[in-house]
Amino acid sequence: MANGGVTSWRGFRVVESVDQVARDVRALAVVPASQVSPVVRPWTVNGVDPLADPERYPLTTAGGTPQQVVNLTVGGDVMLGRRVATAAARTGDAARPLRAIGPRLKAADLTVLNLESTLSRAGTAQQGGDSFAAPPGVVAGLRDVGVDVVSLANNHTGDFQDRALVETVRQLRAGGLQPVGAGSNYAEAARPVVVTRDGVRFGFLAFNAIGETPRATATSPGAFELRMPPRTGPLNQADLNALTTAIQNLRKQVDVVAVLPHWGQQYTHEPVPAQRTVAAALTRAGADLVIGGHPHWVQSAQFSASKAVVHSLGNLVFDMDFARQTQEGVLLELTYWGKTLKAARLTPYVIGADFSPRVVTGARAEQILADLR
């Protein structure tokens, strides 16, 4: 085991415990898999991860392998409209930008991302040139690359008004995807999505803290909203109480609770203080994962023995090619052995001129990962 991503034994010292590895980025330890948690990185051999794919790993440790290994991958903001849609249309494949990274998404047992575009133009554009609508054909493409759960709790789900929002939810469900965080009323927007993989139950909640998409009410469509800085006013305690209550209720039904916030300040690696405050409240309430989006840059990540908080994964597919940081992001790849989180990997990528993200290594990868610290 090692602290951080490593490719060579040279320069590392061998220690005896996982705790020592967690404190020293130049330390290695050979330990039973039962002692490993997300605070350290497993050592891959020939590209095989001992935790994600223990049956193929060429080395073995005492204790054998678990009966259930479940790999969960979470991606960042995906916008399949505007220039992305125009470029994809030339290829005849509405989901073309996801094809390059698709095998990695599909390799997971469960894949989640934030869809930052409607699938309908049924209403009037609400944000001018920043009103995002993707062609309905993207639904089949999302399924093809292994996407299972789609967050709609963001500031663009309402770009073409209520009818388009409701139609987007309908089309996703009809295409075999599970939307979360928005709906035809508050009950639907706040309703969690529960997915079972190999006997492990994952529950997802999503909320929008940016505004622009209407706040769902008992009688009107919109997103599940938490009002908080910097965009929707001071932290609203009633909203936070509703969210933590939803987490506590979901905690009783599932093994893993994941919350997907759309929050924070754009174009910075630093979360606003309210993000840290809310993340702490969510984990105290029972959330195992808090995985955010909206800033369009990657933001701080923290891992403990059983929980992960990533304030922003960055863009996954977007046409924001005006800055290096808006063309960078990470996949969060999590491995569960049964109900226990064993590993959390941040896999860097760069979005190319064709709007397709491609995994990177070396100095570029290290620079992206450094921006999450």
N, C-alpha and C positions, 0 to 999 in steps of 0.2 A: 504494500500500500504506500501511496505517496501523497503529499500535500501539493496539489496543483498538477497540471499536465506535464508529463516528462516523456522523453523519447530515448534516453540513454542512461546507463548506470553511472557513467563517468561523473565525478564530482558529488556523488551522493554518499551519505554515511548510513550504515545499517544500525537501526535501533531495535528495541525490544517490544514496544507497545504502540498502539494506535494513538494514545494521548501524546506521545513524543512526536509522532509524525504530524499531528494536528498543530503542534507548536513550531515546527521547523520545516520550511519548504524544501530543504535539501536532505531530508531524512526519508529512509525507506524501512519498512518492517514486513516480515513474513509472519502472518497471523492467520488463525482460522477465520473463515468468512463470517462466522457468527459475531465476530468482534467489530466488523466494519460498519460504518455509518456514513451519511453524506458529508461529514466534515473532512473526509479524506478521499483521494482518488484511487481506484484500483489500477493495477499495472496490467495493461493489455499485452498479449502475446500474439504476434501476427494479426493484429487488428481485432482479436477476440477479447471481449470484456468478460472477466470471470463472474461478474454479478448479473449482467444482462443476458449472457448466453453461457451458463456454467457447463452445459453438456458438451460444448465444443472447445472449452478451454483446455489446453494441453497439460496443465498442471492441476493437481488435486490437493485438497486440504482435508484434514480430519473433519468428520461431521457430515460429509456427503452434500448433496444438492437438495434444494427445497422442492416440494411437490408443485408449487405454483410460482412462476416467475412472470410478472406482469410489467411491461414497459409502457410508460405513459410519456408522450411527447407533447409539449405545448409550444405553439408558434405565436409570433407577434401580430402586428396589424397588417391585414391583407385588404388592399384596395384594388378591385378589378374593373374599375371604370376609367373614364377620362383617357389619357394617353396610353395607359396599360391596355384598355379594351381595344383601342384603335390598332395598336401593334399586334395584339393577339388575333384580331379579326383577319389580318393579312395572312395568318397561318391556317385559318379555319378552325382553330382550337381556342375556345374562350378561356380555358384554364392553362394555356401554354406557359405562362410565367412560373407555374408551380411544378412543371414537369422535371426540371433539372434536380430539384431537391425532393421530388416526389418519392423516389425509392426510400429515402431516409424517413419521410413521414409515414409511409406505408409499412415500414418494418416494425413500427410500434404496434402494440396491441390496442392502444387507444390514443387518438390524436385530436388535439383541440387547437382552435385558433380564433382570432377576433376578425369578423368580416366587417370591414369599414366601408360598405357600399350596399345600397338597396338592390333588389332584383326587379324593380319596377319603376316606371316613370308615370305612374297613374295620376299624380298630382302636379302641383307647381313647384319648381325648384326653389328651395328656401335659402340657399347659400351661394347663389350665383355660380361662378366657375368652380367653386368648391363644393358643389352638390354632386355626390358620387352615386352613380347607378351602373351596375354591371349587367351584362346580358344574362338572361335566365339559363343559358347553356353552361354557365360556370358551375351549376349545381352538380351535374354529372361529372365534371372535371374534378371537383373537390372530392367526390366519392372515389373517383379513380385513383387519386393519390392518397387515399386512406383516411381522410378527415371524417371524424365522427360527430364531434360537438362543436358548435359555432356560437360564439358570443355575439349578441346584437346590442349589448349594453354599451353604446358609444354615441358620439355626437353627430354621426352621419346616418344612422338608421332612420331618422325622420326627415332626411333631405328632400323627399318628394311627398311629404305629408302622410296623413293617417292611412289612406287606402293603400299606398305603396308599402308602408311598413307592414300592414296586415298581410298583404300579398307576398311580401318577402318571407315572412314566417311560414305561410302556407306552402310556398314553393320549396323551401328547405325541408320541411317535413315530408312533403310528397316525394322528394328526391332521396329520402332515407337519412337525412341529417337531423341532428337534434339541436334546435336553437334554444338559447337561454338568455335571459336578461331583458327581453322586450316582448310585447304581445298586444293583443287587442284590448286588454284592460290590466289593472294592477295585479289581479290574481295570477294571470298568465305570465306577466313580466317578472313577478317575484317567485314564480314556481321553479324549484330546482329541477335539474336534469339528473337522473340516476342511471348509471351504466354499470353493468356487472361484467367483469372479465375474469375467467378462471376462478369464480367464487368470491372475488374481491369486489366489493361494492364501492363505486366512486360517485360522489355527489358534487354537482357544480351549481354555484350561484354566481351571478354577474351583475355589476351595477355601473351606472354612468354618473360621474361627478363633474362632468364638463358642461352639461346643459345642451342647448341647441336642439337635440331630440327632445320632444315633449316628455314631461314626467307622466308616467302611466297613472291613471286614476281608476276608480271603481267602474267608470262608465266610458273611458276614452283610452285609445291606444297610446303607447309610449314605452319608455324604458324604466326599469327599476332604478331609482335615483337615490343617491346620497349627496346632500348638499354639503360642500366643504371647500376650503381654499384650494387653489387660487381662483377658481372660476365661478362657483355657485354660492358664494357668500361664506360666512363663518360656519364652522362645523355644527351641523344641526343634530342635536342630541336625540330628538325623536326619530330621525332617519337612521341614526346609528343604532339606536335601540331596536328598531324594526329589523335591521340587518343582523345584529347579533342574536336576536331571538330566532330568526330564520336559520342561522348557523346552528344554534343549540338544538332546534327541532330536527334539522337534517342530520346532526351528529348521532341522533338516536336510531337513524335508519341505515346509515352507511358506515363503511370502514375508513374511508378517506374523504375529507371535506376540502374542496378546492373553491376558492373565491377569485373571480376574475374582475378586478377593478379597471375602469377607464378613468384616469385621474392625472393630476400633476401638471407641471409646467412644460411647455414644449421647448425643445432645442437646448436641453441641459442634461448633464449626467447626474445632477444632484436632486434627489427628491425634496419636495417642500416639506417642512416640519409636520404638516397635517397628515401627509402620507405615512410617516413613521408612527404617528399617534394612532391613526386608524388601523394600520397593519397590526400593531400591538394589541388593540382591542379585538380584532378579528381572531388572532391566534389565541388570545385568552378565552374567547367564546367557544373555541373548538375547531377553528380552521387549521388544517394541516398545511395547506398551500395557499399563498396569496401571490398571484402572478398578474402583473399589471401591464397596461399599455396606454397609449396616447402621446407621450412626449416625443415620439419619433426618433429618439436617441435611446441607447441602452442606459439603464440606471441601476443603482446599487442592488446587490444580491447578498442575502444572508442565509446560511444553512446551519441547522442544529442537528442533533441526533435523529429528530423525527419530523422536523418542519422545514419548509423553504419559503422564503419571501424574495421575490424579484420585482422591483418597483417598475421596471419597464424592460421588455424583451427587444424593443426597437421595431422598426419596420421589417416585415417579411416580404411583402410585395407592395411597392408604392412607386409613383413617378416623381418622387422628391429627389431629383438628381442635382440639386443645387449645392449640396454639401457632402463631405465625406461621411459624416456621422449619420445622416439620414439614409445612407445606402449601406449601413452596417446593422447587424443584429445578431441575436443568438437564439438557438433552439434550446429549450429546457428539456432535457431527457432524463426521466426519472425511472428508477428500477425498484420495484417492490418484490420482496419475497413474502408471498402471502400478504398479510396486512402491514408488514414492516417495510418502511422506506430504507433501502440499503445504499442507494447511490443517486447522486444528482450531478449531471454533467451539463455544462454550458458549451454548446457547439457553435462557434462563430461562423458567420457567412458574410458575403458581400453581394449586394444587388448589382447586376451588370447593366449594360446599356440596353439590353432586351427586357429589363425589369425582372429578370429571373435571379433569385438568390442561389449562390453556390458556396458550399463549405470551403473555408480557407484554413491554412495551417501556417506555421512559421511566425515570422515577425508580425504580419498583419493580424493573425489570430491573437497573439499575445497582447497587441495594442488594444484590440477590442475588449479582451477579457480584463485588461487593466482599467478600462473605463467603468467596469462594474464594481470595482472595489471601493 
